[in-house]
Amino acid sequence: MALFATETWTMRHRLLLTIGAILVVCQLISVFWLWHESKEQIQLLVASAIE
């Protein structure tokens, strides 16, 4: 398991991995939030169109 042997990773690689992980988490939160909001907006539009 040389891939996960952190003693061979340089500080630069660990920093890039950390920044990448933070960006992925933020992107996933953003996608979920936008999906939730758009779903709510569609429900409001459909409800107003039915009335």
Backbone torsions as a table, in degrees:
resi	resn	phi	psi	omega
1	MET	NA	57.4	-179.7
2	ALA	-68.0	-21.7	-179.0
3	LEU	-63.8	-37.2	-176.4
4	PHE	-98.3	8.6	177.0
5	ALA	-78.3	97.1	-172.6
6	THR	-69.9	-17.1	-179.4
7	GLU	-70.9	-16.4	177.7
8	THR	-91.3	-10.1	-178.7
9	TRP	-82.5	139.4	175.8
10	THR	-81.4	166.4	178.6
11	MET	-60.8	-36.8	-179.8
12	ARG	-63.4	-43.2	179.7
13	HIS	-66.2	-40.2	178.0
14	ARG	-65.7	-38.3	178.0
15	LEU	-64.7	-44.8	178.8
16	LEU	-63.7	-39.9	178.2
17	LEU	-64.6	-41.8	179.2
18	THR	-64.7	-46.3	178.9
19	ILE	-63.1	-41.5	177.9
20	GLY	-61.9	-42.8	179.4
21	ALA	-64.7	-41.2	178.0
22	ILE	-63.2	-42.9	179.5
23	LEU	-64.5	-39.6	178.8
24	VAL	-64.7	-43.6	179.6
25	VAL	-63.0	-44.8	179.0
26	CYS	-63.3	-38.9	179.0
27	GLN	-65.1	-42.0	178.8
28	LEU	-64.4	-41.2	176.9
29	ILE	-62.4	-43.3	-179.4
30	SER	-63.6	-44.2	179.7
31	VAL	-63.0	-45.0	179.8
32	PHE	-63.4	-42.1	-179.6
33	TRP	-65.2	-44.2	179.1
34	LEU	-64.8	-38.7	177.8
35	TRP	-63.1	-43.2	179.9
36	HIS	-63.5	-45.0	-179.0
37	GLU	-66.7	-41.0	-179.2
38	SER	-68.1	-35.5	176.9
39	LYS	-62.6	-42.4	178.6
40	GLU	-64.6	-42.4	179.1
41	GLN	-64.1	-40.1	178.7
42	ILE	-64.0	-40.7	178.0
43	GLN	-62.2	-40.2	178.4
44	LEU	-66.7	-41.1	179.0
45	LEU	-65.2	-41.2	178.7
46	VAL	-65.9	-41.8	179.8
47	ALA	-63.9	-39.5	179.2
48	SER	-72.8	-29.2	178.4
49	ALA	-73.6	-32.6	-179.7
50	ILE	-72.1	-36.5	-176.9
51	GLU	-74.2	NA	NA
